[in-house]
Amino acid sequence: MSSQEEILSDARFSCVTRDPRFWEMPEKERKVKIDKRFRAMFHDKKFKLRYTVDKRGRPVNYTSSENLRKFYALSESDSDLSESDSKELTVKKKKKKKAKGKGEADS
């Protein structure tokens, strides 16, 4: 087999290097941006499937949520919101647990 450099230097394939159809897609544009309305699909159980075999029958151990993270990204303004929302939820849960613990200790 010939190397990649030899193929690109060949006059028959020189148009491939200049044609934007054959360029690699930029990392930023690779994922589809979705807004905050659809952020539940990353953590909701309805969207999570567990695969045991791939399309060719080989055993695998991954979930569909990994594929979602691979192809979709929250838009930048919404990702900041989602991070702050998740922090607020954890703080609220901690406060509720502490309140329940105090209520049980008093009685």
N, C-alpha and C positions, 0 to 999 in steps of 0.2 A: 504494500500500500504506500502511496505517496503522502508526504506530509501536508499539513494544512497550508503552509507557506508556499509550497510548490503549486498547489491548486489555485491559490489567490494570485500568484504571479503569472499564471497561464492566461494568454490573451482571450481565450474562449470564455473565461469566467471573470474577466475584469469588471464587467458591468455589475456583478453581484456585490462588490465592495462599495459601489457608489449608489446603488439602488436602496432607498429607505425601506422598501418592503422586506428586505432581508436583514436589516439591522436588528440587534437585540433590543427588546423592550426595556426602557429605563425602570429601575427598581421602584421609583416613586409612582409610576403609572401602572405597575403590574397589578396592584390590588384595586378592586372596585371600592370606592368610597361610599359608605352608607351613613345615614344620619341617625340621630338618637332614637328615632321611632323603632328602629330595627335592632337595637343593641341587645335586646332580650334573647335573640337567637344564639348569642355566644354562651349564655349560661342557663337557658331554659331547658328543662328535661324533654320537652316536646321535640326539640330539634336535635337531640343527641341520640345517635344510633351507634351500637357497638358492633363492629365488624369482626368476624372470625376468619373469613377467607376473602381473598381479593378476587378480581374478576376472572382470574385464571385458575382459581381453586387452591392457591397456595395459602397456608395459614398465616394470618397477620393478627396483630393486636393493637388496633387503634380505633378511634371514634370519629364520627362525622364532624364533631366540633373542631377537631384539628384541621380538617379540610376547610371549614368555614374561616378559621383564622388565617389559613394559607391564602385564600382568595379574596377575602373581604377585610376592610379596615374601616374603623370609625373615622368620620371626617375630623380634621384637627380641632375644630372648635368644639365638636361633640365629645371628642376623646378627653378633653380637659374637664368637661362637665361630668362625664361618666366616672372619672377618677375621683372627683370631689364627691359625687353622689355615693360612690362605694365607700369612701372614708366616712361619710356621714352615717351611712347605714350601720357600719361596724361600731361606730361610737354609740348610736342609739341602742343597738343590741346589747352592748356592754352595760349601758345604763339600766336597761330593763332587767338584766340578770342581777345586777347589784341591788336593784330595788326589790326583786323577788327574794333575794337572799336575806336582806334586812327584815322584810315582812315575816319571813318564816322564823327568824331568830327572835323577834320580839314576842311572838305568841307562844 
